[in-house]
């Protein structure tokens, strides 16, 4: 397993908690809190772009009830 530095969990009300982490080689990681061994990994640049896109509303359609 990579040497990942995990941030505190991001939790929604009544929802799963997610953690974001980085390693010393420029990779980023996302995992469900408590299940960090089963992570999704990509470059730090890809994580930055995903966050920008989410903030710009490009994933809002996933929130529709």
C-alpha positions as CSV (number, residue, x, y, z in Angstrom):
1,X,0.0,0.0,0.0
2,X,1.2,3.5,-0.7
3,X,2.3,5.9,2.1
4,X,-0.9,8.0,2.1
5,X,-1.5,11.0,4.2
6,X,-5.3,11.1,4.7
7,X,-7.3,14.3,5.5
8,X,-10.1,14.3,8.1
9,X,-13.3,12.7,6.7
10,X,-15.9,14.7,4.8
11,X,-19.3,13.7,6.0
12,X,-22.8,14.6,4.8
13,X,-25.7,14.5,7.1
14,X,-26.9,10.9,7.3
15,X,-24.5,9.9,4.5
16,X,-21.2,8.1,4.0
17,X,-18.0,9.8,4.9
18,X,-15.2,10.2,2.4
19,X,-11.5,10.8,2.9
20,X,-9.1,12.4,0.5
21,X,-5.4,11.7,0.7
22,X,-2.1,12.3,-1.1
23,X,1.3,10.6,-1.2
24,X,4.8,11.9,-1.7
25,X,4.8,11.0,-5.4
26,X,1.9,13.4,-6.5
27,X,-0.9,10.8,-6.4
28,X,-4.3,11.5,-4.9
29,X,-6.7,9.1,-3.2
30,X,-10.4,9.0,-2.4
31,X,-11.9,6.3,-0.1
32,X,-14.9,5.7,2.1
33,X,-13.9,6.5,5.7
34,X,-13.0,3.2,7.4
35,X,-12.3,1.5,4.1
36,X,-9.1,3.3,3.1
37,X,-7.5,0.1,1.8
38,X,-10.0,0.1,-1.1
39,X,-9.2,3.5,-2.6
40,X,-9.5,5.2,-6.0
41,X,-6.3,6.8,-7.1
42,X,-5.3,9.3,-9.8
43,X,-2.9,12.3,-10.1
44,X,-3.2,15.3,-7.9
45,X,-4.0,17.4,-11.0
46,X,-6.9,15.1,-11.8
47,X,-8.2,15.5,-8.2
48,X,-7.9,19.3,-8.5
49,X,-9.8,19.3,-11.8
50,X,-12.6,17.0,-10.3
51,X,-13.0,19.4,-7.4
52,X,-13.2,22.4,-9.8
53,X,-15.8,20.7,-11.9
54,X,-17.9,19.7,-8.9
55,X,-17.7,23.3,-7.6
56,X,-18.8,24.5,-11.1
57,X,-21.9,22.4,-10.9
58,X,-20.9,19.7,-13.5
59,X,-22.0,16.9,-11.1
60,X,-25.3,18.5,-9.9
61,X,-27.3,16.1,-11.9
62,X,-26.1,13.3,-9.6
63,X,-27.8,15.0,-6.7
64,X,-31.3,15.0,-8.2
65,X,-33.8,13.0,-6.2
